[in-house]
Amino acid sequence: MDYLINNAPPLMRGIDECSYNDFEYALRVGVTAPFYMSKLFKDHFAKGGAIVNISSSRDRMSQPQT
């Protein structure tokens, strides 16, 4: 395996619309899944293989309710 690319966006809902279950889902998709995928495939990488985690630009810009 040459690359593992983690690029699954979690739900984008504002605080008023986001339930606890929505928040938990966002954590599972955006944090837990990339961790487990990396852990599961770590022994299958070719020499020079890489893990790429793609995140959002929302840390530098935002929209209302996101």
MOPAC internal coordinates of N, CA, C and O (Angstrom, degrees):
PM7 1SCF
backbone

  N    0.0000 0     0.00 0     0.00 0    0    0    0
  C    1.4433 1     0.00 0     0.00 0    1    0    0
  C    1.5262 1   107.57 1     0.00 0    2    1    0
  O    1.2310 1   120.77 1   -47.05 1    3    2    1
  N    1.3207 1   116.13 1   132.95 1    3    2    1
  C    1.4582 1   120.43 1  -178.44 1    5    3    2
  C    1.5253 1   113.13 1   -95.43 1    6    5    3
  O    1.2310 1   120.62 1   139.58 1    7    6    5
  N    1.3347 1   116.42 1   -40.42 1    7    6    5
  C    1.4643 1   119.64 1  -175.17 1    9    7    6
  C    1.5207 1   111.45 1  -141.45 1   10    9    7
  O    1.2310 1   121.57 1   -32.20 1   11   10    9
  N    1.3031 1   114.61 1   147.80 1   11   10    9
  C    1.4583 1   121.84 1   167.32 1   13   11   10
  C    1.5286 1   104.83 1  -122.76 1   14   13   11
  O    1.2310 1   120.60 1   -60.99 1   15   14   13
  N    1.3208 1   116.45 1   119.01 1   15   14   13
  C    1.4596 1   120.60 1  -179.23 1   17   15   14
  C    1.5202 1   108.67 1  -113.31 1   18   17   15
  O    1.2310 1   120.92 1   -64.00 1   19   18   17
  N    1.3222 1   115.85 1   116.00 1   19   18   17
  C    1.4607 1   122.37 1   177.63 1   21   19   18
  C    1.5184 1   107.89 1   -97.35 1   22   21   19
  O    1.2310 1   120.64 1   -68.38 1   23   22   21
  N    1.3348 1   116.38 1   111.62 1   23   22   21
  C    1.4618 1   120.92 1  -175.57 1   25   23   22
  C    1.5259 1   111.09 1  -148.72 1   26   25   23
  O    1.2310 1   119.61 1  -127.71 1   27   26   25
  N    1.3006 1   118.34 1    52.29 1   27   26   25
  C    1.4599 1   121.71 1   178.55 1   29   27   26
  C    1.5209 1   108.71 1  -110.55 1   30   29   27
  O    1.2310 1   120.25 1   -65.85 1   31   30   29
  N    1.3144 1   117.13 1   114.15 1   31   30   29
  C    1.4687 1   118.74 1  -177.80 1   33   31   30
  C    1.5289 1   111.51 1   -76.36 1   34   33   31
  O    1.2310 1   120.26 1   -43.18 1   35   34   33
  N    1.3155 1   117.10 1   136.82 1   35   34   33
  C    1.4621 1   119.24 1   174.05 1   37   35   34
  C    1.5278 1   109.83 1   -77.34 1   38   37   35
  O    1.2310 1   120.79 1    -1.74 1   39   38   37
  N    1.3018 1   116.10 1   178.26 1   39   38   37
  C    1.4602 1   121.30 1   178.80 1   41   39   38
  C    1.5226 1   111.38 1   -61.01 1   42   41   39
  O    1.2310 1   120.76 1   -34.83 1   43   42   41
  N    1.3092 1   116.15 1   145.17 1   43   42   41
  C    1.4610 1   121.37 1   176.80 1   45   43   42
  C    1.5227 1   107.91 1  -115.75 1   46   45   43
  O    1.2310 1   120.47 1   -86.46 1   47   46   45
  N    1.3166 1   116.71 1    93.54 1   47   46   45
  C    1.4587 1   121.56 1   178.76 1   49   47   46
  C    1.5128 1   108.93 1  -133.85 1   50   49   47
  O    1.2310 1   121.28 1   -33.32 1   51   50   49
  N    1.3180 1   115.16 1   146.68 1   51   50   49
  C    1.4514 1   119.65 1   177.90 1   53   51   50
  C    1.5184 1   111.77 1   -73.49 1   54   53   51
  O    1.2310 1   120.90 1   -12.31 1   55   54   53
  N    1.3033 1   115.89 1   167.69 1   55   54   53
  C    1.4597 1   121.80 1  -176.18 1   57   55   54
  C    1.5274 1   112.11 1   -58.79 1   58   57   55
  O    1.2310 1   120.24 1   148.08 1   59   58   57
  N    1.3387 1   117.15 1   -31.92 1   59   58   57
  C    1.4575 1   120.10 1  -179.56 1   61   59   58
  C    1.5264 1   113.10 1   -73.43 1   62   61   59
  O    1.2310 1   120.25 1   150.72 1   63   62   61
  N    1.3322 1   117.14 1   -29.28 1   63   62   61
  C    1.4641 1   120.99 1  -177.55 1   65   63   62
  C    1.5284 1   113.39 1   -99.12 1   66   65   63
  O    1.2310 1   120.09 1   165.58 1   67   66   65
  N    1.2939 1   117.44 1   -14.42 1   67   66   65
  C    1.4675 1   121.63 1  -173.77 1   69   67   66
  C    1.5289 1   110.84 1   -87.01 1   70   69   67
  O    1.2310 1   120.89 1   -59.53 1   71   70   69
  N    1.3172 1   115.90 1   120.47 1   71   70   69
  C    1.4621 1   120.28 1   175.96 1   73   71   70
  C    1.5266 1   109.25 1   -85.41 1   74   73   71
  O    1.2310 1   120.82 1    -9.63 1   75   74   73
  N    1.3118 1   116.04 1   170.37 1   75   74   73
  C    1.4602 1   120.12 1   176.31 1   77   75   74
  C    1.5273 1   110.20 1   -60.88 1   78   77   75
  O    1.2310 1   120.43 1   139.51 1   79   78   77
  N    1.3300 1   116.77 1   -40.49 1   79   78   77
  C    1.4691 1   120.27 1   178.80 1   81   79   78
  C    1.5266 1   111.19 1   -63.91 1   82   81   79
  O    1.2310 1   120.35 1   141.48 1   83   82   81
  N    1.3400 1   116.93 1   -38.52 1   83   82   81
  C    1.4644 1   119.97 1   175.93 1   85   83   82
  C    1.5250 1   110.54 1   -61.12 1   86   85   83
  O    1.2310 1   120.70 1   136.53 1   87   86   85
  N    1.3272 1   116.26 1   -43.47 1   87   86   85
  C    1.4576 1   121.47 1  -179.95 1   89   87   86
  C    1.5295 1   110.88 1   -63.37 1   90   89   87
  O    1.2310 1   120.46 1   135.68 1   91   90   89
  N    1.3216 1   116.72 1   -44.32 1   91   90   89
  C    1.4642 1   120.79 1   177.75 1   93   91   90
  C    1.5254 1   110.94 1   -61.63 1   94   93   91
  O    1.2310 1   120.33 1   139.51 1   95   94   93
  N    1.3157 1   116.97 1   -40.49 1   95   94   93
  C    1.4596 1   121.12 1   178.12 1   97   95   94
  C    1.5308 1   110.46 1   -62.28 1   98   97   95
  O    1.2310 1   120.56 1   134.92 1   99   98   97
  N    1.3305 1   116.53 1   -45.08 1   99   98   97
  C    1.4613 1   120.62 1   179.02 1  101   99   98
  C    1.5307 1   110.68 1   -59.04 1  102  101   99
  O    1.2310 1   120.03 1   139.73 1  103  102  101
  N    1.3197 1   117.55 1   -40.27 1  103  102  101
  C    1.4660 1   120.57 1   177.64 1  105  103  102
  C    1.5306 1   111.54 1   -66.61 1  106  105  103
  O    1.2310 1   120.61 1   139.37 1  107  106  105
  N    1.3270 1   116.44 1   -40.63 1  107  106  105
  C    1.4739 1   119.58 1   179.45 1  109  107  106
  C    1.5223 1   111.26 1   -63.35 1  110  109  107
  O    1.2310 1   120.46 1   137.52 1  111  110  109
  N    1.3370 1   116.73 1   -42.48 1  111  110  109
  C    1.4622 1   120.61 1  -178.23 1  113  111  110
  C    1.5292 1   111.63 1   -74.99 1  114  113  111
  O    1.2310 1   120.33 1   136.05 1  115  114  113
  N    1.3270 1   116.98 1   -43.95 1  115  114  113
  C    1.4597 1   120.60 1  -172.11 1  117  115  114
  C    1.5088 1   116.02 1   -87.51 1  118  117  115
  O    1.2310 1   119.70 1   157.71 1  119  118  117
  N    1.3401 1   118.18 1   -22.29 1  119  118  117
  C    1.4659 1   120.61 1  -176.06 1  121  119  118
  C    1.5259 1   111.53 1  -122.83 1  122  121  119
  O    1.2310 1   120.53 1   125.70 1  123  122  121
  N    1.3239 1   116.58 1   -54.30 1  123  122  121
  C    1.4673 1   120.08 1  -174.37 1  125  123  122
  C    1.5247 1   112.30 1   -67.21 1  126  125  123
  O    1.2310 1   119.95 1   134.41 1  127  126  125
  N    1.3360 1   117.71 1   -45.59 1  127  126  125
  C    1.4651 1   120.32 1  -177.79 1  129  127  126
  C    1.5289 1   112.41 1   -61.35 1  130  129  127
  O    1.2310 1   118.92 1   132.52 1  131  130  129
  N    1.3458 1   119.67 1   -47.48 1  131  130  129
  C    1.4667 1   117.91 1   177.47 1  133  131  130
  C    1.5314 1   113.08 1   -60.54 1  134  133  131
  O    1.2310 1   120.33 1   142.99 1  135  134  133
  N    1.3368 1   116.98 1   -37.01 1  135  134  133
  C    1.4640 1   119.95 1   177.76 1  137  135  134
  C    1.5273 1   110.43 1   -61.57 1  138  137  135
  O    1.2310 1   120.17 1   129.71 1  139  138  137
  N    1.3365 1   117.27 1   -50.29 1  139  138  137
  C    1.4592 1   119.94 1  -177.91 1  141  139  138
  C    1.5221 1   112.29 1   -68.08 1  142  141  139
  O    1.2310 1   119.83 1   142.45 1  143  142  141
  N    1.3324 1   117.94 1   -37.55 1  143  142  141
  C    1.4640 1   119.70 1   177.23 1  145  143  142
  C    1.5285 1   109.98 1   -61.19 1  146  145  143
  O    1.2310 1   120.35 1   135.86 1  147  146  145
  N    1.3155 1   116.94 1   -44.14 1  147  146  145
  C    1.4654 1   121.10 1   178.49 1  149  147  146
  C    1.5189 1   110.73 1   -62.21 1  150  149  147
  O    1.2310 1   120.71 1   136.43 1  151  150  149
  N    1.3232 1   116.25 1   -43.57 1  151  150  149
  C    1.4648 1   121.25 1  -179.53 1  153  151  150
  C    1.5425 1   111.14 1   -65.21 1  154  153  151
  O    1.2310 1   120.44 1   137.05 1  155  154  153
  N    1.3258 1   116.77 1   -42.95 1  155  154  153
  C    1.4633 1   120.90 1  -177.99 1  157  155  154
  C    1.5266 1   112.99 1   -67.08 1  158  157  155
  O    1.2310 1   120.20 1   144.17 1  159  158  157
  N    1.3317 1   117.21 1   -35.83 1  159  158  157
  C    1.4572 1   120.46 1  -174.46 1  161  159  158
  C    1.5180 1   114.62 1   -99.90 1  162  161  159
  O    1.2310 1   119.09 1  -179.88 1  163  162  161
  N    1.3241 1   119.33 1     0.12 1  163  162  161
  C    1.4612 1   122.19 1  -173.08 1  165  163  162
  C    1.5312 1   113.29 1   -57.63 1  166  165  163
  O    1.2310 1   119.86 1   147.48 1  167  166  165
  N    1.2961 1   117.88 1   -32.52 1  167  166  165
  C    1.4653 1   120.73 1  -178.21 1  169  167  166
  C    1.5307 1   113.20 1   -86.85 1  170  169  167
  O    1.2310 1   119.94 1  -178.82 1  171  170  169
  N    1.3259 1   117.71 1     1.18 1  171  170  169
  C    1.4657 1   121.51 1  -175.68 1  173  171  170
  C    1.5213 1   113.38 1  -109.95 1  174  173  171
  O    1.2310 1   119.91 1  -173.41 1  175  174  173
  N    1.3227 1   117.77 1     6.59 1  175  174  173
  C    1.4569 1   120.51 1  -178.05 1  177  175  174
  C    1.5170 1   111.57 1   -80.33 1  178  177  175
  O    1.2310 1   121.62 1   -38.43 1  179  178  177
  N    1.3259 1   114.51 1   141.57 1  179  178  177
  C    1.4588 1   120.55 1   171.73 1  181  179  178
  C    1.5310 1   107.82 1   -72.16 1  182  181  179
  O    1.2310 1   120.72 1   -18.53 1  183  182  181
  N    1.3141 1   116.23 1   161.47 1  183  182  181
  C    1.4613 1   119.99 1   176.42 1  185  183  182
  C    1.5338 1   108.60 1   -57.69 1  186  185  183
  O    1.2310 1   120.36 1   -50.17 1  187  186  185
  N    1.3047 1   116.92 1   129.83 1  187  186  185
  C    1.4532 1   121.72 1  -178.39 1  189  187  186
  C    1.5156 1   114.00 1    85.07 1  190  189  187
  O    1.2310 1   120.12 1  -176.44 1  191  190  189
  N    1.3390 1   117.38 1     3.56 1  191  190  189
  C    1.4614 1   120.93 1   178.34 1  193  191  190
  C    1.5255 1   110.86 1   -63.90 1  194  193  191
  O    1.2310 1   120.78 1   -16.04 1  195  194  193
  N    1.3206 1   116.10 1   163.96 1  195  194  193
  C    1.4591 1   119.63 1  -175.90 1  197  195  194
  C    1.5198 1   111.96 1  -144.01 1  198  197  195
  O    1.2310 1   121.46 1   -28.16 1  199  198  197
  N    1.3156 1   114.81 1   151.84 1  199  198  197
  C    1.4602 1   122.54 1   171.38 1  201  199  198
  C    1.5201 1   106.60 1  -107.24 1  202  201  199
  O    1.2310 1   120.64 1   -52.67 1  203  202  201
  N    1.3224 1   116.38 1   127.33 1  203  202  201
  C    1.4588 1   122.15 1  -179.43 1  205  203  202
  C    1.5225 1   107.96 1  -117.39 1  206  205  203
  O    1.2310 1   120.88 1   -61.32 1  207  206  205
  N    1.3232 1   115.92 1   118.68 1  207  206  205
  C    1.4542 1   121.58 1   176.32 1  209  207  206
  C    1.5206 1   108.23 1  -106.96 1  210  209  207
  O    1.2310 1   120.55 1   -63.90 1  211  210  209
  N    1.3227 1   116.55 1   116.10 1  211  210  209
  C    1.4551 1   121.35 1  -179.13 1  213  211  210
  C    1.5178 1   108.12 1   -98.13 1  214  213  211
  O    1.2310 1   121.34 1   -52.55 1  215  214  213
  N    1.3260 1   115.05 1   127.45 1  215  214  213
  C    1.4625 1   119.48 1  -179.05 1  217  215  214
  C    1.5243 1   109.64 1  -115.47 1  218  217  215
  O    1.2310 1   121.12 1    11.78 1  219  218  217
  N    1.2854 1   115.45 1  -168.22 1  219  218  217
  C    1.4585 1   122.09 1  -175.95 1  221  219  218
  C    1.5227 1   111.06 1  -105.86 1  222  221  219
  O    1.2310 1   121.28 1   -20.69 1  223  222  221
  N    1.3096 1   115.16 1   159.31 1  223  222  221
  C    1.4628 1   120.33 1   174.10 1  225  223  222
  C    1.5261 1   111.23 1   -87.48 1  226  225  223
  O    1.2310 1   119.66 1  -172.87 1  227  226  225
  N    1.3045 1   118.26 1     7.13 1  227  226  225
  C    1.4637 1   122.47 1  -177.23 1  229  227  226
  C    1.5184 1   112.60 1   -65.41 1  230  229  227
  O    1.2310 1   119.92 1   166.25 1  231  230  229
  N    1.3059 1   117.77 1   -13.75 1  231  230  229
  C    1.4735 1   118.21 1   175.35 1  233  231  230
  C    1.5325 1   111.52 1   -73.99 1  234  233  231
  O    1.2310 1   120.17 1   163.23 1  235  234  233
  N    1.3346 1   117.27 1   -16.77 1  235  234  233
  C    1.4588 1   121.40 1  -179.42 1  237  235  234
  C    1.5205 1   113.46 1  -112.92 1  238  237  235
  O    1.2310 1   120.34 1   163.41 1  239  238  237
  N    1.3083 1   116.95 1   -16.59 1  239  238  237
  C    1.4673 1   120.84 1   177.78 1  241  239  238
  C    1.5147 1   108.09 1  -149.67 1  242  241  239
  O    1.2310 1   120.36 1   -27.46 1  243  242  241
  N    1.2898 1   116.91 1   152.54 1  243  242  241
  C    1.4498 1   119.04 1  -177.12 1  245  243  242
  C    1.5093 1   110.79 1  -146.28 1  246  245  243
  O    1.2310 1   121.50 1   -10.56 1  247  246  245
  N    1.3071 1   114.73 1   169.44 1  247  246  245
  C    1.4409 1   123.31 1   174.19 1  249  247  246
  C    1.5222 1   107.07 1  -127.45 1  250  249  247
  O    1.2310 1   120.03 1   -23.58 1  251  250  249
  N    1.3071 1   117.56 1   156.42 1  251  250  249
  C    1.4678 1   118.95 1   178.14 1  253  251  250
  C    1.5368 1   111.11 1   -55.43 1  254  253  251
  O    1.2310 1   120.63 1   -40.13 1  255  254  253
  N    1.3066 1   116.40 1   139.87 1  255  254  253
  C    1.4637 1   124.40 1   175.73 1  257  255  254
  C    1.5252 1   114.21 1    66.85 1  258  257  255
  O    1.2310 1   119.96 1  -155.80 1  259  258  257
  N    1.3160 1   117.69 1    24.20 1  259  258  257
  C    1.4749 1   119.38 1   175.17 1  261  259  258
  C    1.5071 1   109.68 1  -126.26 1  262  261  259
  O    1.2310 1   120.10 1   180.00 1  263  262  261

